[in-house]
Amino acid sequence: MKRFLSVLLVAVFAVTLGFAQELKLDGYVNSGLGLRIVNDDDVNPTLRVFGVDSEQFGGRFRFNGSYTNADKNIGANFRLQLQGNDIQNRSFGPSYAYGWFRPIEMLQIKAGIVDDSTWETGGVWLKDDQGEGAGILLRLTPMEGLDVGFGAYTHSQGGSSGNNLIAPGEPQNWWDAKYTFMASYLMKDVFKINVSGRNFNTTTSNTSAQVIGELRLLMVENLTAIIEIQLDGLWNRTDEFDAFNNTGKFNIYETIAYSMDDLKFGLNAGQYFNNAPGKDDVCLVFSPWVSYAMAEGKIVPRLDGAFYLGGALNSSGNYDRRNEYKADNTAKYDADYSLIGVRPSIKFFIDSRNTLEIGNALYLANKKGDDAVMTNIFYLDFVFRF
């Protein structure tokens, strides 16, 4: 019996070790403190937990895992997250959790709470595809560089940045589900093109039909050049294909950056158009930035600027969660509104994975006929990866 138990323990250990070799785990913590001061006698200074990467409403804890078998045809991925700014789902929960397999080399099938960045655009303003959710995704790669996808979801999710506590929910009509269609083609060192779309669906408060496109130039070394196009509100249940003409949105985003050894600089721009009544003015956004790495890259001072015509600071006065290099704004499509921003910051690399950042974001919001409102956000932010 002892010999049998010894052999069994060795076998279990061998299997566990083999599994562990295919299992990868990692994660990070992002948090800090932010002091917000507004030049208004009726608004007191506020101090809050602050994380640049977590929408500045607190910290973010993220734990990721992935498993792939030895034959590379079966696997699973998950992300568990505690997000301080998630108003509805403040508990620890999944961003995604799905299994996948390849019945043939060119076809991958994912099922569960699905997330896939294959067709995600690379610009800092949009940086999006159609989002996934609870359901199934088919990804077909018929030739090198070409990826085609089709997804069907009964619950939509906002992507891998937020918590997605999926409840079983009630059965819904098949036409109320979210269906996504994606295609991308990469010609290495030349360009990448993305196109993705989704239907009108009721999986998340009547999500509108949308198409997103991207062209990414790759032919110049050290240059980032991306243009993103977004058509939102293409179709709904009320006026169907007249929806875009009545309330649709058409947005264009440009991301340009260049690197010269330790010096980096760029311009992020966007143009917002709205067909809704009373939203006739174009919202224009320009955000130049420059950074310089010092002390062998361990200290990186940076300066960001921003100008919004037809837009305003969002209600929370924070940055956009998708990119720490730009301030967030709300497009009002009203030329009477404008916003000027500047953000100096210094990032310290404790090592290649862990950073400490100190910065100040200053915004001057203007509305014709009213006094300008100045908002200062002083912050201390850190990222710890494991």
C-alpha positions in Angstrom: 0.0 0.0 0.0 2.8 2.4 0.9 4.4 1.7 -2.5 1.1 2.3 -4.2 0.6 5.6 -2.4 4.2 6.7 -3.2 3.6 5.9 -6.9 0.3 7.8 -6.8 1.8 10.8 -5.2 4.6 10.9 -7.8 2.1 10.6 -10.6 -0.1 13.4 -9.2 3.0 15.6 -8.7 4.1 14.9 -12.3 0.7 15.8 -13.7 0.5 18.9 -11.6 4.0 20.0 -12.6 3.1 19.4 -16.2 0.0 21.5 -15.9 1.8 24.3 -14.1 4.3 24.5 -16.9 1.5 25.5 -19.2 -0.2 27.8 -16.7 0.8 31.5 -16.6 -0.3 33.9 -13.8 0.4 37.6 -13.4 -1.3 40.7 -12.2 -0.9 44.2 -11.0 -2.1 46.9 -8.5 -2.6 50.5 -9.6 -3.5 53.1 -7.0 -2.4 56.4 -5.4 -3.9 59.7 -4.1 -5.3 62.7 -5.9 -6.1 66.1 -4.6 -8.7 68.1 -6.6 -9.0 71.8 -6.2 -11.5 74.1 -8.0 -11.5 77.9 -8.0 -15.0 78.0 -6.7 -15.8 79.1 -3.1 -18.6 76.7 -3.0 -16.4 73.7 -3.9 -14.1 72.4 -1.2 -10.8 70.6 -2.1 -11.3 66.9 -2.2 -8.9 64.0 -1.6 -9.5 60.6 -3.1 -7.9 57.3 -3.9 -6.5 57.8 -7.3 -5.1 55.5 -10.0 -4.2 56.8 -13.5 -5.1 53.5 -15.1 -8.4 53.0 -13.2 -10.3 56.1 -14.2 -9.0 57.9 -11.1 -11.9 56.8 -8.9 -9.7 54.6 -6.8 -7.4 51.7 -7.4 -7.4 48.6 -9.5 -6.3 45.1 -8.6 -6.0 42.7 -11.5 -5.1 39.0 -11.5 -4.7 37.3 -14.9 -4.3 33.6 -15.8 -3.9 31.6 -19.0 -3.5 28.0 -19.8 -2.5 26.3 -23.1 -2.0 22.5 -23.5 1.2 21.1 -24.9 -0.4 20.7 -28.4 -1.4 24.4 -28.4 -5.0 23.6 -29.4 -6.9 23.9 -26.1 -6.7 26.6 -23.5 -8.4 29.0 -21.1 -7.9 32.6 -20.1 -9.3 34.7 -17.2 -9.0 38.0 -15.6 -10.3 38.8 -12.1 -10.4 42.4 -11.1 -11.3 44.7 -8.2 -12.1 48.1 -9.8 -12.5 51.1 -7.4 -14.6 53.1 -9.9 -17.1 50.4 -10.9 -20.2 51.9 -9.4 -22.6 49.0 -10.0 -20.1 46.1 -9.5 -17.8 47.0 -6.7 -17.0 43.5 -5.7 -14.2 41.3 -6.9 -15.2 39.8 -10.2 -14.2 38.7 -13.7 -13.4 40.9 -16.6 -13.3 37.8 -18.8 -13.2 34.1 -18.3 -13.4 31.8 -21.3 -12.1 28.5 -22.8 -10.9 28.0 -26.3 -10.0 25.3 -28.7 -8.8 24.8 -32.3 -10.7 22.1 -34.2 -8.5 22.9 -37.2 -5.4 25.1 -37.4 -7.1 28.1 -39.0 -10.2 28.2 -36.7 -10.3 29.2 -33.0 -13.5 29.0 -31.0 -13.9 30.9 -27.7 -16.8 30.4 -25.2 -17.6 32.0 -21.9 -17.2 35.6 -20.9 -15.2 36.3 -24.0 -12.6 39.0 -24.6 -10.4 39.3 -27.8 -8.1 42.2 -28.8 -7.4 40.9 -32.3 -9.5 43.6 -33.9 -9.0 46.3 -31.3 -7.8 49.6 -32.8 -4.5 51.0 -31.7 -5.1 54.7 -31.3 -5.3 56.4 -27.9 -8.7 58.0 -28.4 -10.9 55.1 -29.4 -8.8 52.0 -28.8 -11.8 49.8 -29.2 -13.6 47.1 -31.2 -17.2 46.2 -30.6 -16.6 44.6 -27.1 -17.4 41.0 -26.4 -19.5 39.4 -23.6 -21.1 36.2 -22.5 -21.4 34.0 -25.5 -19.2 32.6 -28.3 -16.6 33.9 -30.7 -15.3 32.3 -33.9 -12.0 33.5 -35.2 -10.9 32.3 -38.7 -7.4 32.8 -40.1 -7.5 31.6 -43.7 -4.2 33.1 -44.6 -1.2 34.8 -42.9 -2.2 38.3 -41.7 -5.9 37.9 -42.3 -8.3 37.4 -39.3 -12.0 37.2 -39.6 -14.4 37.0 -36.7 -18.0 36.4 -35.8 -19.4 36.7 -32.3 -22.8 36.1 -30.6 -23.5 37.3 -27.1 -26.5 37.3 -24.7 -24.8 39.7 -22.3 -22.5 42.5 -23.5 -19.5 43.7 -21.7 -17.5 46.8 -21.7 -14.2 45.1 -22.4 -11.3 43.9 -20.3 -10.9 47.2 -18.4 -14.1 46.9 -16.3 -15.7 44.3 -14.1 -18.2 42.0 -15.7 -20.3 40.3 -13.1 -22.4 38.1 -15.4 -25.8 37.1 -14.0 -27.8 34.3 -15.7 -30.5 36.7 -16.7 -33.7 35.9 -18.5 -33.8 34.2 -22.0 -34.1 36.8 -24.7 -35.3 36.8 -28.3 -32.5 35.7 -30.6 -32.7 39.0 -32.5 -32.1 40.9 -29.2 -28.6 39.3 -28.8 -25.4 41.1 -29.8 -23.7 40.0 -33.0 -20.3 41.2 -34.0 -18.5 41.0 -37.3 -14.8 41.7 -37.6 -12.0 41.6 -40.1 -8.4 42.7 -40.1 -5.4 42.4 -42.4 -1.8 42.9 -41.4 1.0 43.3 -44.0 4.1 43.1 -41.8 6.1 46.4 -41.6 3.7 48.1 -44.1 0.1 48.5 -42.6 -2.7 47.0 -40.7 -6.4 47.6 -41.5 -9.3 46.8 -39.1 -13.1 46.8 -39.7 -15.6 45.7 -37.1 -19.3 46.1 -36.6 -22.2 45.2 -34.3 -26.0 45.1 -34.6 -28.5 47.0 -32.5 -29.1 44.9 -29.4 -30.7 44.9 -26.0 -27.9 43.1 -24.1 -26.8 46.4 -22.4 -29.5 49.1 -22.4 -30.2 49.0 -26.1 -26.7 49.2 -27.5 -26.7 51.0 -30.8 -25.5 49.6 -34.1 -21.9 50.7 -34.8 -19.0 50.3 -37.3 -15.4 51.0 -36.4 -12.5 51.2 -38.9 -8.8 51.7 -38.5 -5.7 52.2 -40.7 -2.3 51.7 -39.0 0.8 52.6 -40.9 3.9 50.5 -40.1 6.4 51.3 -42.8 8.4 54.0 -41.0 10.5 52.9 -38.0 9.8 54.6 -34.7 6.7 56.2 -36.1 3.2 55.6 -34.9 0.5 56.7 -37.3 -3.1 55.6 -36.8 -6.4 56.9 -38.0 -9.7 55.5 -36.5 -13.2 56.1 -37.8 -16.4 55.4 -35.8 -20.0 55.5 -37.0 -22.3 55.1 -34.1 -26.1 54.9 -34.0 -26.5 53.4 -37.4 -29.8 51.6 -36.6 -32.3 51.2 -33.9 -35.9 49.8 -33.3 -37.6 53.2 -33.5 -36.7 54.7 -36.8 -34.4 51.8 -38.1 -32.1 53.0 -40.8 -33.1 56.6 -40.4 -31.5 56.6 -37.0 -28.1 57.7 -38.2 -29.5 60.7 -40.1 -31.5 61.7 -37.0 -29.1 61.0 -34.0 -26.1 59.2 -35.4 -22.5 60.2 -34.6 -19.4 60.2 -36.9 -16.0 60.5 -35.2 -12.5 60.6 -36.6 -9.4 60.1 -34.4 -5.7 60.5 -35.2 -2.8 59.2 -33.2 0.7 60.3 -34.3 3.9 59.7 -32.3 7.6 59.6 -33.0 10.5 58.3 -31.0 14.1 59.6 -31.3 16.1 57.5 -28.7 15.2 59.1 -25.4 13.0 61.8 -26.9 9.4 61.0 -27.8 6.6 63.4 -29.0 3.3 63.1 -30.6 -0.2 64.5 -31.3 -3.5 62.9 -30.5 -6.5 64.6 -32.3 -10.2 63.9 -32.8 -13.2 65.4 -34.7 -16.7 64.7 -33.4 -19.8 65.1 -35.5 -23.4 64.6 -34.3 -26.6 64.5 -36.4 -28.9 65.1 -33.4 -31.0 68.3 -33.4 -29.1 71.1 -31.6 -25.8 69.4 -31.9 -24.6 71.1 -35.1 -21.2 72.3 -34.0 -18.2 70.1 -34.6 -16.1 69.2 -31.5 -12.4 69.4 -32.2 -9.8 67.9 -29.9 -6.0 68.4 -30.0 -3.5 66.9 -27.5 0.2 67.4 -28.1 2.7 65.8 -25.8 6.5 65.3 -25.3 8.6 63.2 -23.0 12.3 62.6 -22.4 13.9 59.7 -20.6 16.7 60.4 -18.2 19.0 58.4 -16.0 19.1 55.5 -18.3 15.4 55.6 -18.7 14.6 55.4 -15.0 13.2 59.0 -14.8 10.8 60.2 -17.5 9.4 63.8 -17.3 6.5 64.4 -19.6 4.3 67.4 -20.7 0.8 67.0 -22.2 -1.4 69.8 -23.5 -5.0 69.7 -24.6 -7.5 71.9 -26.4 -11.1 71.1 -26.9 -13.4 73.2 -29.0 -17.1 72.3 -28.5 -16.3 70.1 -25.5 -16.0 70.3 -21.7 -14.4 68.6 -18.8 -16.4 65.5 -17.8 -18.4 65.6 -14.6 -15.7 63.8 -12.6 -12.8 65.9 -13.8 -10.6 62.8 -14.6 -8.5 61.3 -17.3 -9.7 58.8 -19.8 -9.1 55.2 -18.5 -7.8 54.0 -21.9 -4.7 56.1 -22.0 -2.8 58.1 -19.4 -1.5 60.5 -21.9 -4.7 62.4 -22.5 -7.3 64.2 -20.5 -11.0 63.1 -20.9 -13.6 65.4 -22.2 -17.3 65.4 -23.0 -18.2 66.4 -26.5 -21.1 68.9 -26.3 -21.1 69.9 -30.0 -21.5 73.5 -28.9 -18.9 76.0 -29.9 -19.7 78.1 -26.8 -17.8 75.5 -24.8 -14.0 75.1 -24.8 -11.4 73.6 -22.6 -7.6 74.1 -22.3 -5.5 71.7 -20.3 -1.9 71.1 -19.4 -0.4 68.2 -17.5 3.3 68.0 -16.3 4.3 64.7 -14.8 7.4 62.7 -13.9 7.4 58.9 -13.9 10.0 57.0 -11.9 10.8 53.4 -12.9 11.6 51.5 -9.8 12.4 48.6 -12.1 11.2 47.6 -15.6 7.8 46.7 -14.2 7.0 49.0 -11.3 6.5 52.7 -11.5 5.8 55.8 -9.4 4.3 58.9 -11.1 3.8 62.4 -9.8 1.8 64.9 -11.7 -0.5 67.9 -11.9 -3.4 68.2 -14.4 -4.7 71.8 -14.8 -7.9 72.5 -16.8 -9.4 75.8 -17.7 -13.1 75.3 -18.7 -14.9 78.1 -20.6 -18.5 78.7 -21.5 -19.5 81.8 -23.4 -21.2 84.2 -21.0 -19.9 82.5 -17.8 -16.7 82.8 -15.8 -13.9 80.4 -16.6 -13.5 77.5 -14.1 -10.0 76.3 -13.2 -9.5 72.7 -11.9 -6.3 71.4 -10.5 -5.6 67.7 -9.8 -2.4 66.9 -8.0 -1.8 63.2 -7.9 0.6 60.5 -6.8 0.2 57.2 -8.6 2.0 53.9 -8.5 1.8 50.6 -10.5 3.1 47.4 -8.9 3.2 44.3 -11.2 3.7 40.7 -10.1 
